[in-house]
Amino acid sequence: MEQVRATGRGEVVAVCDLEPLMVEQLAVRMGIPGRYTDLNRMLEEVRPDVVHIATPPDSHVFLATTALRAGCHVFVEKPFALTEAEARKITDCATEVGRRVCVNYLYNYEPPALELEQLMAAQALGEVVHLDTQYGYNLAGDYGLAVMSDPDHWVHRLPGKLFHNVLDHVLAKVVEHIGDDSQVQVMSFRRRAESGDAVLDALHDELRFMLRSGKVTVSGTVSAHGKPSAHTLKVVGSKDSVELDYTARTLVRSASWSQPASVGRLFPAFVQSRQFWRNGWRNVGLFWHHEYHYFQCMRVLLNRFYDAVEGRGADPIPAAHILRVCRVIDQLVEGMEAQR
């Protein structure tokens, strides 16, 4: 809600949840006039232009299609749906009723990701050969502790459990570079010690996968134990390669040298340090202009989504990309289940 308001593009007119106390607490804290525990009543009385869905994913199909058929555009929190088949019910419904649907792949709109977008548009990297995507998950963080301390937490009900809740962040960065046909190999395991709780012990915390789509390959890692927690992407191109760090908000071209022998190896470190220096000053500039907020990337995505809603731009996350992410997650879940 804070990010919607920060765009200056919309007014939050109502909040809806099955739990009345949650509705009241949020509405009072955020100063929201409409307070509902029934979705259909809210849609009928308020008639919102856009509905933002921030519930666990097993409710997304019902909520999204209900809002779409009521004439609303819909912005869905990830995971978009539990399976590709469920995701397609939402995207097909949006097409049928002529409304926009989007998913919160916010990290695609971090400063280094926007710079990568420009490099790809200019074909500066050539053809994509390989992508390596890494994501760290802190089990000792607030969200990790909530999952690990509550065997009834909704994450335990996901087909891919812990990984299912974060794989969108891993895959959303690469799906535009692959096709719909992909081959996947998976390694999934629990690295932490056995706890004696069957539900918690069924939760794997380390995932590695390799994907091939045509001429492009992707390697992926989700780790709860590697420190510091990584959030990176490397794009290997036929002309040049780049490395993105989403936490530090940096993009640097990979080290290379053309001078002979050991003398040539002296220069790449200085060239890369200059790139990091430029990244640092760019981030200072963003901070100075109040564009370095943690959720600034979400504001960029929301603005692009609202542009699409108003007919002034294409969908920022095409339906084909949403379905592709869900399809690969289905493949990964199948591979994970084979190793439990």
Rosetta silent file (secondary structure, phi, psi, omega in degrees, C-alpha in Angstrom):
SEQUENCE: MEQVRATGRGEVVAVCDLEPLMVEQLAVRMGIPGRYTDLNRMLEEVRPDVVHIATPPDSHVFLATTALRAGCHVFVEKPFALTEAEARKITDCATEVGRRVCVNYLYNYEPPALELEQLMAAQALGEVVHLDTQYGYNLAGDYGLAVMSDPDHWVHRLPGKLFHNVLDHVLAKVVEHIGDDSQVQVMSFRRRAESGDAVLDALHDELRFMLRSGKVTVSGTVSAHGKPSAHTLKVVGSKDSVELDYTARTLVRSASWSQPASVGRLFPAFVQSRQFWRNGWRNVGLFWHHEYHYFQCMRVLLNRFYDAVEGRGADPIPAAHILRVCRVIDQLVEGMEAQR
SCORE:     score description
SCORE:     0.000 S_00000001
   1 L     0.000  -37.985  177.057    0.000    0.000    0.000 S_00000001
   2 H   -62.048  -39.040 -178.341    2.887    2.338    0.752 S_00000001
   3 H   -73.249  -35.595  174.964    4.344    1.687   -2.714 S_00000001
   4 H   -60.136  -46.868  179.389    0.984    2.219   -4.444 S_00000001
   5 H   -66.015  -34.962 -178.224    0.677    5.554   -2.695 S_00000001
   6 H   -65.464  -26.547  178.777    4.309    6.434   -3.457 S_00000001
   7 H   -70.029  -23.491 -175.663    3.617    6.218   -7.194 S_00000001
   8 L    70.178   16.513 -174.522    1.045    9.004   -6.900 S_00000001
   9 L  -105.830  -13.363 -174.735   -1.023    7.059   -9.418 S_00000001
  10 L  -151.044  158.822  177.913   -3.732    5.521   -7.263 S_00000001
  11 L  -112.606  127.679  177.079   -5.832    5.846   -4.146 S_00000001
  12 L   -79.417  110.091 -171.384   -6.182    2.877   -1.789 S_00000001
  13 L  -102.475  -18.053 -177.984   -9.928    2.803   -1.242 S_00000001
  14 E  -160.873  156.121  174.816  -10.533   -0.520    0.526 S_00000001
  15 E  -131.353  143.019 -176.062   -8.902   -3.510    2.180 S_00000001
  16 E  -135.786  133.266  176.033  -10.347   -7.022    2.354 S_00000001
  17 L  -156.360  152.692  179.547   -9.347  -10.057    4.438 S_00000001
  18 L   -68.591  -23.267 -178.815  -11.161  -13.036    5.938 S_00000001
  19 L   -95.856  110.795 -176.655   -9.902  -12.020    9.394 S_00000001
  20 H   -56.989  -37.112 -178.502  -11.793   -8.916   10.656 S_00000001
  21 H   -63.987  -39.429  178.008   -9.037   -7.990   13.106 S_00000001
  22 H   -63.630  -42.409  178.310   -6.469   -7.887   10.307 S_00000001
  23 H   -58.608  -49.965 -175.776   -8.763   -5.680    8.246 S_00000001
  24 H   -64.288  -45.104 -179.050   -9.311   -3.257   11.106 S_00000001
  25 H   -60.827  -46.434 -177.879   -5.650   -3.048   12.121 S_00000001
  26 H   -68.152  -43.624 -178.195   -4.460   -2.399    8.576 S_00000001
  27 H   -64.014  -41.171  179.405   -7.227    0.044    7.722 S_00000001
  28 H   -67.069  -46.099 -177.317   -6.681    2.086   10.878 S_00000001
  29 H   -63.301  -38.321 -175.138   -2.906    2.135   10.506 S_00000001
  30 H   -98.945   -1.650  178.547   -3.015    3.113    6.837 S_00000001
  31 L    65.958   49.881 -176.862   -6.090    5.349    6.964 S_00000001
  32 L  -105.232  128.081 -175.228   -8.189    3.303    4.510 S_00000001
  33 L   -73.193  -42.248 -175.324  -11.952    3.991    4.415 S_00000001
  34 E   -85.570  128.941 -177.136  -13.282    0.706    2.979 S_00000001
  35 E  -133.408  118.163 -172.394  -13.096   -2.345    5.274 S_00000001
  36 E  -137.922  152.141  169.984  -14.388   -5.744    4.123 S_00000001
  37 L  -118.057    3.092  179.213  -14.274   -9.452    4.900 S_00000001
  38 L  -126.621  117.386 -175.395  -16.215  -10.408    1.763 S_00000001
  39 H   -62.761  -47.869 -176.625  -14.529   -9.959   -1.610 S_00000001
  40 H   -61.461  -37.819  178.141  -17.694   -9.900   -3.702 S_00000001
  41 H   -65.717  -41.056  177.876  -19.250   -7.249   -1.490 S_00000001
  42 H   -61.887  -45.822 -178.528  -16.137   -5.098   -1.769 S_00000001
  43 H   -62.382  -38.340 -178.133  -16.081   -5.429   -5.560 S_00000001
  44 H   -72.135  -41.072 -174.274  -19.773   -4.562   -5.810 S_00000001
  45 H   -85.100  -36.935 -175.130  -19.726   -1.573   -3.450 S_00000001
  46 H   -93.897  -34.183 -178.811  -16.301   -0.030   -4.155 S_00000001
  47 L    51.854   60.789 -178.897  -15.855   -1.047   -7.814 S_00000001
  48 L   -70.078  153.478  175.129  -12.050   -0.673   -7.756 S_00000001
  49 L   -77.115  -38.561 -176.911  -10.054   -0.240  -10.966 S_00000001
  50 E  -131.596  137.744  173.182   -7.198   -2.445   -9.708 S_00000001
  51 E  -115.332  127.028  175.315   -7.113   -5.214   -7.099 S_00000001
  52 E  -100.406  122.739 -175.908   -3.789   -6.134   -5.489 S_00000001
  53 E  -105.316  117.312 -177.022   -3.737   -9.721   -4.225 S_00000001
  54 L  -127.927   44.655 -179.723   -1.267  -10.414   -1.394 S_00000001
  55 L  -107.381  168.457  173.321   -2.585  -13.716   -0.021 S_00000001
  56 L   -56.105  151.030 -169.330   -0.997  -17.211   -0.027 S_00000001
  57 H   -67.129  -19.523 -179.461   -0.923  -18.661   -3.561 S_00000001
  58 H   -69.767   -9.363  177.789   -3.520  -21.390   -3.064 S_00000001
  59 H  -103.338   -3.055 -170.116   -6.178  -18.635   -3.091 S_00000001
  60 H   -66.161  -39.804 -177.468   -4.911  -16.737   -6.137 S_00000001
  61 H   -61.630  -48.861 -178.808   -6.988  -18.439   -8.842 S_00000001
  62 H   -63.809  -49.371 -176.046  -10.295  -17.769   -7.086 S_00000001
  63 H   -65.199  -45.305 -176.672   -9.455  -14.225   -6.009 S_00000001
  64 H   -66.175  -46.437 -177.944   -7.869  -13.153   -9.305 S_00000001
  65 H   -68.602  -34.552  177.094  -10.582  -14.555  -11.569 S_00000001
  66 H   -63.033  -45.582 -179.883  -13.313  -13.143   -9.323 S_00000001
  67 H   -67.116  -40.876  179.677  -11.752   -9.671   -9.493 S_00000001
  68 H   -62.127  -44.219 -178.648  -11.114   -9.924  -13.242 S_00000001
  69 H   -70.517  -16.875  174.894  -14.727  -10.926  -13.963 S_00000001
  70 L   -86.854    2.506  176.468  -15.849   -7.956  -11.872 S_00000001
  71 L    94.871   10.805 -178.192  -14.001   -5.701  -14.325 S_00000001
  72 L   -94.541  149.858  164.319  -10.828   -5.104  -12.297 S_00000001
  73 E   -82.294  153.257 -170.516   -7.221   -5.245  -13.399 S_00000001
  74 E  -132.123  132.097  174.208   -5.201   -7.509  -11.097 S_00000001
  75 E  -116.562  119.651 -170.462   -1.707   -7.347   -9.584 S_00000001
  76 E  -111.691  135.101  173.034   -0.735  -10.645   -7.910 S_00000001
  77 L   -70.367  151.783  175.878    1.982  -11.329   -5.354 S_00000001
  78 L   -80.687  155.697   -8.332    4.329  -14.185   -6.169 S_00000001
  79 L   -64.309  139.348 -174.499    4.075  -17.172   -6.381 S_00000001
  80 L   -60.405  -41.349  178.879    1.531  -16.367   -9.074 S_00000001
  81 L  -160.620  171.187 -177.346   -0.146  -19.776   -8.724 S_00000001
  82 L   -75.757  -28.115 -178.195    0.628  -23.279   -7.494 S_00000001
  83 L  -144.972  167.962  175.819    1.021  -24.748  -11.004 S_00000001
  84 H   -63.403  -38.818 -179.422    1.172  -23.676  -14.627 S_00000001
  85 H   -60.580  -41.373  177.698   -2.363  -25.030  -15.133 S_00000001
  86 H   -68.543  -40.030  179.238   -3.672  -22.767  -12.364 S_00000001
  87 H   -61.361  -38.090 -178.876   -1.698  -19.807  -13.681 S_00000001
  88 H   -66.397  -30.411  176.269   -3.223  -20.307  -17.112 S_00000001
  89 H   -61.067  -37.119 -179.842   -6.733  -20.060  -15.609 S_00000001
  90 H   -73.529  -48.757 -177.321   -5.846  -16.535  -14.471 S_00000001
  91 H   -67.183  -36.429  176.902   -4.141  -15.386  -17.673 S_00000001
  92 H   -65.702  -38.949  179.304   -6.872  -16.905  -19.863 S_00000001
  93 H   -64.658  -42.178  178.737   -9.526  -15.155  -17.776 S_00000001
  94 H   -60.433  -41.134  178.164   -7.690  -11.822  -18.142 S_00000001
  95 H   -65.442  -42.473 -177.396   -7.622  -12.282  -21.927 S_00000001
  96 H   -62.005  -41.575 -175.324  -11.288  -13.273  -22.009 S_00000001
  97 H   -96.309   -1.538  176.704  -12.491  -10.184  -20.095 S_00000001
  98 L    71.368   38.163  178.797   -9.961   -7.773  -21.596 S_00000001
  99 L  -120.727  160.895 -178.523   -8.199   -6.839  -18.360 S_00000001
 100 L   -89.859  145.045  174.367   -4.525   -6.597  -17.383 S_00000001
 101 E  -134.870  141.335 -177.964   -2.823   -8.996  -15.007 S_00000001
 102 E  -143.197  161.169  177.708    0.664   -8.698  -13.535 S_00000001
 103 E  -126.441  152.025 -172.153    2.846  -10.446  -10.964 S_00000001
 104 L   -81.748   65.847  172.062    5.252   -8.858   -8.503 S_00000001
 105 L   -85.671   66.016 -169.624    8.578   -9.739  -10.148 S_00000001
 106 H   -64.965  -32.685 -174.047    9.981   -6.580   -8.574 S_00000001
 107 H   -68.851  -16.079  174.489   13.692   -7.428   -8.812 S_00000001
 108 H   -67.470   -5.546 -176.514   13.529   -7.213  -12.603 S_00000001
 109 H  -121.991   20.190  169.430   13.285   -3.450  -12.028 S_00000001
 110 L   -70.570  156.316 -179.736   16.303   -2.911   -9.773 S_00000001
 111 H   -49.863  -46.988  179.002   18.866   -0.406  -11.215 S_00000001
 112 H   -65.772  -31.972  178.305   21.267   -3.127  -12.478 S_00000001
 113 H   -68.757  -37.156  176.817   18.358   -5.025  -14.064 S_00000001
 114 H   -67.903  -34.743  175.821   17.215   -1.874  -15.875 S_00000001
 115 H   -67.661  -40.350  176.091   20.783   -1.377  -17.095 S_00000001
 116 H   -61.908  -39.408  177.685   20.834   -4.989  -18.318 S_00000001
 117 H   -56.317  -42.024  178.879   17.548   -4.306  -20.113 S_00000001
 118 H   -68.655  -41.093  179.317   19.272   -1.498  -22.034 S_00000001
 119 H   -63.170  -40.964 -179.877   22.317   -3.655  -22.844 S_00000001
 120 H   -68.066  -38.882  179.108   20.103   -6.444  -24.202 S_00000001
 121 H   -63.770  -34.134  179.408   18.083   -3.985  -26.300 S_00000001
 122 L   -87.026    0.825 -178.525   21.336   -2.677  -27.803 S_00000001
 123 L    55.412   34.357 -177.207   22.580   -6.275  -28.345 S_00000001
 124 L   -70.839  -22.991 -179.412   25.757   -5.290  -26.502 S_00000001
 125 L   -97.780   -6.157 -175.555   26.238   -8.813  -25.128 S_00000001
 126 L    77.245 -151.479  177.413   25.440  -10.638  -28.356 S_00000001
 127 L   -78.955  140.387  177.553   23.509  -13.907  -28.104 S_00000001
 128 E   -72.782  127.946  179.976   22.933  -15.260  -24.614 S_00000001
 129 E  -100.826  -45.280 -176.027   24.969  -18.423  -24.079 S_00000001
 130 E  -153.948  149.323  174.099   24.465  -19.128  -20.375 S_00000001
 131 E  -129.519  139.461  174.664   22.893  -17.599  -17.275 S_00000001
 132 E  -122.159  120.369 -175.703   23.748  -18.298  -13.658 S_00000001
 133 E  -122.102  129.540 -176.787   21.172  -17.198  -11.073 S_00000001
 134 E  -129.302  143.313 -179.792   21.665  -17.425   -7.304 S_00000001
 135 E  -144.481  126.902  177.905   19.396  -16.637   -4.378 S_00000001
 136 E   -99.279  144.403 -178.070   20.115  -16.891   -0.668 S_00000001
 137 L  -128.264  120.033 -175.798   17.416  -17.563    1.936 S_00000001
 138 L   -91.740  104.864  179.889   18.043  -16.717    5.580 S_00000001
 139 L   -69.790  -15.619  178.575   16.281  -19.247    7.810 S_00000001
 140 L   -92.941   -1.513  177.082   17.260  -17.129   10.822 S_00000001
 141 L   -77.543  176.122 -176.842   15.522  -14.045    9.418 S_00000001
 142 H   -56.750  -47.057 -176.599   12.028  -12.932   10.383 S_00000001
 143 H   -73.554  -39.703  178.398   10.301  -14.824    7.581 S_00000001
 144 H   -61.424  -42.197  178.666   12.537  -17.882    7.875 S_00000001
 145 H   -64.229  -37.497  178.613   11.875  -18.138   11.603 S_00000001
 146 H   -61.794  -41.660 -179.953    8.124  -17.877   10.987 S_00000001
 147 H   -69.609  -44.435 -174.860    8.281  -20.819    8.580 S_00000001
 148 H   -74.943  -21.894 -178.238   10.599  -22.942   10.711 S_00000001
 149 H   -94.460   -6.001 -175.769    8.712  -22.379   13.970 S_00000001
 150 L  -131.560   99.254  178.697    5.245  -23.161   12.600 S_00000001
 151 L   -61.608  -16.091  179.448    4.613  -26.568   10.958 S_00000001
 152 L   -94.800    2.871  178.837    1.185  -25.232    9.902 S_00000001
 153 L   -58.682  142.949 -174.783    2.633  -22.265    7.982 S_00000001
 154 H   -61.575  -22.749  178.164    1.231  -22.122    4.437 S_00000001
 155 H   -60.344  -33.378 -179.933    4.732  -22.499    2.927 S_00000001
 156 H   -68.209  -17.290  179.681    4.721  -26.136    4.106 S_00000001
 157 H   -89.737  -10.068 -179.904    1.641  -26.731    1.938 S_00000001
 158 L   -69.191  144.616  178.877    3.297  -25.561   -1.279 S_00000001
 159 L   -55.937  -39.076  179.247    4.229  -28.340   -3.730 S_00000001
 160 L  -100.219   10.267  176.749    7.836  -27.115   -3.721 S_00000001
 161 H    49.577 -130.268 -174.408    7.696  -26.013   -0.058 S_00000001
 162 H   -54.336  -44.982 -176.700   10.402  -23.467    0.853 S_00000001
 163 H   -65.659  -34.194 -178.104   11.793  -23.252   -2.681 S_00000001
 164 H   -59.708  -28.602 -177.235    8.367  -22.745   -4.221 S_00000001
 165 L   -81.569  -13.838 -177.353    8.089  -19.433   -2.381 S_00000001
 166 L  -122.486   -9.913 -175.466   11.365  -18.010   -3.763 S_00000001
 167 H   -63.840  -25.845  175.543   11.845  -19.646   -7.168 S_00000001
 168 H   -58.171  -41.033  179.257    9.994  -16.793   -8.863 S_00000001
 169 H   -65.113  -30.873 -179.636   12.865  -14.498   -7.823 S_00000001
 170 H   -76.921  -43.622 -171.071   15.336  -16.979   -9.311 S_00000001
 171 H   -90.064  -27.792 -176.832   13.527  -17.661  -12.582 S_00000001
 172 L   -59.187  -26.938 -178.220   11.889  -14.305  -13.373 S_00000001
 173 L   -76.655  -18.464 -171.903   15.314  -12.934  -14.323 S_00000001
 174 L  -114.812  -14.827 -169.755   16.007  -15.599  -16.946 S_00000001
 175 H   -65.942  -25.612  179.249   12.705  -16.581  -18.592 S_00000001
 176 H   -71.511  -12.967 -177.722   12.873  -13.906  -21.294 S_00000001
 177 H  -100.836   -1.113  179.545   16.098  -15.534  -22.527 S_00000001
 178 L  -122.972  170.255  178.626   14.742  -19.089  -22.847 S_00000001
 179 L  -100.079 -170.056 -178.462   11.905  -20.721  -24.761 S_00000001
 180 L   -81.064  -18.895  178.950    8.904  -22.768  -23.696 S_00000001
 181 L   -98.669  119.293 -178.334   10.686  -26.097  -24.212 S_00000001
 182 L  -142.567  147.106  174.411   13.237  -26.800  -21.494 S_00000001
 183 E  -109.407  134.877 -172.792   15.060  -29.771  -20.016 S_00000001
 184 E  -129.017  136.289  170.852   15.740  -29.631  -16.278 S_00000001
 185 E  -119.283  140.060 -169.664   18.024  -31.524  -13.909 S_00000001
 186 E  -132.409  139.707  167.240   17.549  -31.045  -10.159 S_00000001
 187 E  -129.129  122.037 -176.926   19.446  -31.666   -6.914 S_00000001
 188 E  -135.524  136.376 -179.432   17.549  -30.890   -3.698 S_00000001
 189 E  -160.823  165.077  174.989   18.440  -31.763   -0.095 S_00000001
 190 L   -99.564  120.597 -179.188   18.264  -30.740    3.576 S_00000001
 191 L   -91.301  -30.316 -178.546   21.642  -29.547    4.875 S_00000001
 192 L   -72.205  163.961 -177.436   20.610  -28.685    8.432 S_00000001
 193 L   -69.717  155.473  178.262   20.443  -31.343   11.140 S_00000001
 194 L   -65.976  138.013 -177.724   17.333  -33.456   11.660 S_00000001
 195 L  -100.735  -21.511 -175.657   14.906  -31.892   14.151 S_00000001
 196 L    96.855  -11.070  175.470   12.570  -34.809   14.811 S_00000001
 197 L   -94.085  117.146 -173.972    9.566  -32.918   13.400 S_00000001
 198 H   -60.581  -37.726 -178.579    8.442  -34.711   10.251 S_00000001
 199 H   -68.176  -47.546 -179.378    6.964  -31.565    8.669 S_00000001
 200 H   -67.896  -37.132 -178.244   10.049  -29.417    9.267 S_00000001
 201 H   -72.500  -18.486  175.544   12.445  -32.191    8.280 S_00000001
 202 L   -76.875   -7.564 -176.796   10.617  -32.588    4.940 S_00000001
 203 L   -87.718  104.536  175.259   11.676  -29.003    4.157 S_00000001
 204 L   -71.650  150.181 -177.689   14.790  -29.053    1.970 S_00000001
 205 L  -126.395    2.673  175.386   17.000  -25.969    2.262 S_00000001
 206 E  -132.882  131.519 -178.171   19.524  -26.359   -0.594 S_00000001
 207 E  -136.300  132.751  172.112   18.612  -26.517   -4.294 S_00000001
 208 E  -129.168  140.642  176.037   20.744  -26.750   -7.426 S_00000001
 209 E  -148.018  155.772  174.475   19.408  -27.060  -10.944 S_00000001
 210 E  -128.524  133.512 -176.620   20.552  -26.991  -14.538 S_00000001
 211 E  -128.696  140.036  173.313   18.214  -26.050  -17.365 S_00000001
 212 E  -126.639  132.112  176.366   18.667  -26.178  -21.126 S_00000001
 213 E  -136.273  104.075 -176.418   16.421  -24.430  -23.635 S_00000001
 214 L    62.300 -123.276 -179.351   17.662  -24.599  -27.213 S_00000001
 215 L   -90.779   -1.612 -175.176   21.167  -23.092  -27.283 S_00000001
 216 E  -104.967  137.249  174.649   20.822  -21.447  -23.877 S_00000001
 217 E  -118.746  154.034  179.457   21.657  -23.047  -20.530 S_00000001
 218 E  -135.444  130.625  170.407   20.807  -21.849  -17.019 S_00000001
 219 E  -112.121  139.043 -176.131   22.340  -22.873  -13.705 S_00000001
 220 E  -135.011  146.681  178.875   20.487  -21.976  -10.518 S_00000001
 221 E  -136.986  131.647  166.187   21.158  -22.082   -6.798 S_00000001
 222 E  -121.694  122.809 -175.253   18.932  -21.497   -3.790 S_00000001
 223 E  -133.388  133.198  174.724   20.867  -21.725   -0.532 S_00000001
 224 L   -97.909   -1.865 -173.644   19.876  -21.237    3.098 S_00000001
 225 L  -119.642  -24.544  178.522   23.423  -21.777    4.352 S_00000001
 226 L   -66.258  135.405  179.591   25.799  -19.896    2.048 S_00000001
 227 L  -127.755  141.263   -6.426   26.949  -16.592    3.511 S_00000001
 228 L   -68.616  158.646 -179.006   26.555  -13.819    2.694 S_00000001
 229 L   -61.619  121.531 -174.976   23.152  -14.594    1.218 S_00000001
 230 L   -84.622  148.188  170.084   23.578  -14.211   -2.536 S_00000001
 231 E  -148.147   82.716 -168.873   21.195  -12.489   -4.910 S_00000001
 232 E  -135.692  163.725  174.395   23.068  -12.425   -8.196 S_00000001
 233 E  -146.302  131.415  172.309   22.818  -13.063  -11.918 S_00000001
 234 E  -115.576  129.001  178.528   25.581  -13.658  -14.437 S_00000001
 235 E  -113.447  115.209  179.133   24.774  -13.344  -18.136 S_00000001
 236 E   -98.194  116.610 -178.955   27.313  -14.922  -20.467 S_00000001
 237 E  -111.506  168.336 -179.722   26.965  -13.575  -24.000 S_00000001
 238 L   -74.996  -16.282  177.305   28.680  -14.293  -27.295 S_00000001
 239 L  -107.833  -39.607 -176.420   30.163  -10.747  -27.293 S_00000001
 240 L  -159.674  165.493 -179.739   30.480   -9.889  -23.613 S_00000001
 241 E  -131.658  151.493 -179.875   29.369  -10.988  -20.160 S_00000001
 242 E  -135.755  155.233  176.365   28.045   -9.118  -17.118 S_00000001
 243 E  -124.421  128.173 -179.764   27.510   -9.842  -13.439 S_00000001
 244 E  -111.162  135.106  172.229   24.627   -8.314  -11.476 S_00000001
 245 E  -117.792  110.311 -174.427   24.419   -8.083   -7.691 S_00000001
 246 L   -76.644  -22.990  177.617   20.865   -7.168   -6.708 S_00000001
 247 L   -75.214  -46.929  179.233   21.743   -6.580   -3.060 S_00000001
 248 L   -82.856  -10.372 -177.886   24.590   -4.163   -3.796 S_00000001
 249 L    55.984   58.571  179.045   22.762   -2.861   -6.888 S_00000001
 250 E  -130.901  150.308  169.919   25.764   -3.210   -9.172 S_00000001
 251 E  -134.854  124.669  178.583   26.367   -4.380  -12.730 S_00000001
 252 E  -132.864  146.260  174.469   29.915   -4.949  -13.991 S_00000001
 253 E   -76.762  146.603 -176.985   31.294   -6.434  -17.147 S_00000001
 254 L   -66.250  151.858 -177.750   33.353   -9.571  -16.628 S_00000001
 255 L   -65.287  138.247  175.370   37.126   -9.278  -16.421 S_00000001
 256 L  -150.567  158.391  178.138   39.044   -9.655  -19.699 S_00000001
 257 L  -147.198  149.013 -179.722   42.485   -8.789  -20.953 S_00000001
 258 L  -118.423  -15.424  178.502   44.158   -8.450  -24.323 S_00000001
 259 L   -73.980  156.072 -174.672   47.755   -7.708  -23.272 S_00000001
 260 L   -74.144  150.016  168.178   50.188  -10.641  -23.254 S_00000001
 261 H    48.778 -144.967 -172.468   51.033  -12.912  -20.309 S_00000001
 262 H   -68.663  -26.342  179.851   51.183  -11.665  -16.725 S_00000001
 263 H   -62.329  -41.037 -178.550   51.366   -7.989  -17.700 S_00000001
 264 H   -65.443  -23.069 -178.319   47.887   -8.202  -19.198 S_00000001
 265 L   -81.168   -6.043  178.772   46.480   -9.590  -15.963 S_00000001
 266 L   -74.100  -29.606 -168.334   47.380   -6.429  -14.082 S_00000001
 267 H   -86.225  -35.752 -175.735   44.714   -4.283  -15.727 S_00000001
 268 H   -54.942  -36.986 -179.492   41.337   -6.085  -15.408 S_00000001
 269 H   -62.158  -38.841  179.001   41.178   -5.509  -11.635 S_00000001
 270 H   -70.873  -37.831  178.315   41.577   -1.754  -12.152 S_00000001
 271 H   -63.512  -44.391  179.858   39.002   -1.752  -14.966 S_00000001
 272 H   -68.827  -38.348  178.527   36.485   -3.577  -12.777 S_00000001
 273 H   -61.650  -34.329  177.026   37.202   -1.380   -9.752 S_00000001
 274 H   -65.659  -38.044  177.859   36.385    1.627  -11.937 S_00000001
 275 H   -65.065  -43.145  177.591   33.062    0.011  -12.824 S_00000001
 276 H   -62.246  -38.652  178.612   32.241   -0.573   -9.148 S_00000001
 277 H   -60.532  -44.917  179.266   33.171    3.051   -8.450 S_00000001
 278 H   -64.672  -40.674  176.996   30.739    4.230  -11.123 S_00000001
 279 H   -60.393  -42.386  179.976   28.032    1.935   -9.744 S_00000001
 280 H   -61.118  -45.157 -179.816   28.600    3.385   -6.295 S_00000001
 281 H   -69.765  -32.120  174.531   28.244    6.983   -7.456 S_00000001
 282 H   -62.949  -43.284  179.526   25.147    6.091   -9.465 S_00000001
 283 H   -65.106  -35.729  175.303   23.601    4.655   -6.297 S_00000001
 284 H   -61.429  -42.826  178.310   24.554    7.807   -4.397 S_00000001
 285 H   -62.049  -40.944  177.866   22.718    9.818   -7.062 S_00000001
 286 H   -64.578  -40.281  178.046   19.646    7.611   -6.739 S_00000001
 287 H   -62.400  -42.477 -178.737   19.761    8.027   -2.965 S_00000001
 288 H   -62.390  -35.520 -178.482   20.036   11.797   -3.324 S_00000001
 289 L   -93.593   17.004  176.866   16.952   11.856   -5.569 S_00000001
 290 L    60.337   36.000  179.187   14.989    9.603   -3.153 S_00000001
 291 L  -120.716   25.077 -178.673   15.064    6.697   -5.630 S_00000001
 292 L  -116.152   14.345  177.641   17.140    4.255   -3.559 S_00000001
 293 L   -57.629  148.979 -178.100   14.315    3.008   -1.331 S_00000001
 294 L   -54.226  -38.761 -178.229   14.344   -0.767   -0.736 S_00000001
 295 L  -101.942   24.091  176.214   11.100   -1.124   -2.726 S_00000001
 296 H   -57.655  -36.178  179.614   11.986    1.429   -5.408 S_00000001
 297 H   -62.475  -36.055  177.375   12.005   -1.471   -7.875 S_00000001
 298 H   -67.080  -36.135  178.480    8.379   -2.228   -6.993 S_00000001
 299 H   -63.245  -39.786  177.783    7.471    1.397   -7.644 S_00000001
 300 H   -62.541  -46.130  179.571    9.003    1.132  -11.124 S_00000001
 301 H   -62.379  -45.061  179.843    7.036   -2.058  -11.823 S_00000001
 302 H   -60.742  -41.586  178.324    3.795   -0.560  -10.493 S_00000001
 303 H   -61.509  -41.072  178.832    4.222    2.513  -12.690 S_00000001
 304 H   -68.033  -36.960  178.008    4.709    0.316  -15.760 S_00000001
 305 H   -66.377  -43.925  179.287    1.681   -1.773  -14.806 S_00000001
 306 H   -66.232  -32.758  173.024   -0.469    1.316  -14.333 S_00000001
 307 H   -59.602  -44.313  179.466    0.759    2.593  -17.715 S_00000001
 308 H   -64.229  -41.635  178.639   -0.507   -0.670  -19.246 S_00000001
 309 H   -59.678  -38.130 -178.750   -3.820   -0.336  -17.395 S_00000001
 310 L   -86.612    6.678  176.860   -4.225    3.176  -18.817 S_00000001
 311 L    76.095   23.140 -177.678   -3.373    1.959  -22.335 S_00000001
 312 L  -115.133   24.025  178.434   -0.005    3.701  -22.472 S_00000001
 313 L   174.828  166.861  179.104    2.271    0.675  -22.579 S_00000001
 314 L   -81.634  165.993  175.539    2.582   -3.090  -22.863 S_00000001
 315 L   -58.550  126.467 -179.053    2.277   -5.498  -19.946 S_00000001
 316 L   -64.533  -33.877  174.758    5.539   -5.190  -17.984 S_00000001
 317 L  -117.268   99.671 -178.149    5.478   -8.949  -17.278 S_00000001
 318 L   -59.776  149.336  179.206    4.011  -10.702  -20.340 S_00000001
 319 H   -57.272  -35.209  179.688    1.657  -13.608  -19.668 S_00000001
 320 H   -61.164  -36.429  179.081    4.049  -15.872  -21.587 S_00000001
 321 H   -71.929  -39.011  177.825    6.798  -15.109  -19.055 S_00000001
 322 H   -60.860  -46.693 -179.262    4.485  -15.745  -16.100 S_00000001
 323 H   -66.563  -35.173  179.773    3.462  -19.116  -17.529 S_00000001
 324 H   -65.791  -42.025  176.812    7.059  -19.993  -18.366 S_00000001
 325 H   -59.788  -47.417 -178.786    8.141  -19.399  -14.765 S_00000001
 326 H   -63.616  -36.510  179.824    5.293  -21.584  -13.496 S_00000001
 327 H   -65.431  -44.168  179.216    6.130  -24.295  -16.035 S_00000001
 328 H   -66.931  -38.672  176.541    9.770  -24.487  -14.952 S_00000001
 329 H   -60.140  -41.074  175.893    8.721  -24.520  -11.277 S_00000001
 330 H   -56.384  -44.261  179.685    6.482  -27.509  -12.098 S_00000001
 331 H   -64.623  -41.824  179.597    9.526  -29.268  -13.585 S_00000001
 332 H   -66.322  -40.965  178.837   11.690  -28.425  -10.576 S_00000001
 333 H   -61.654  -42.031  178.420    9.012  -29.601   -8.129 S_00000001
 334 H   -60.124  -42.198  178.251    8.777  -32.898   -9.990 S_00000001
 335 H   -67.957  -35.918  179.222   12.549  -33.302   -9.680 S_00000001
 336 H   -67.710  -42.564 -177.797   12.504  -32.368   -5.991 S_00000001
 337 H   -63.539  -30.540  178.550    9.738  -34.819   -5.171 S_00000001
 338 L   -69.284  -16.597 -176.799   11.776  -37.613   -6.731 S_00000001
 339 L  -106.511    2.823  178.167   14.553  -36.939   -4.202 S_00000001
 340 L   -84.928    0.000    0.000   12.455  -36.841   -1.013 S_00000001
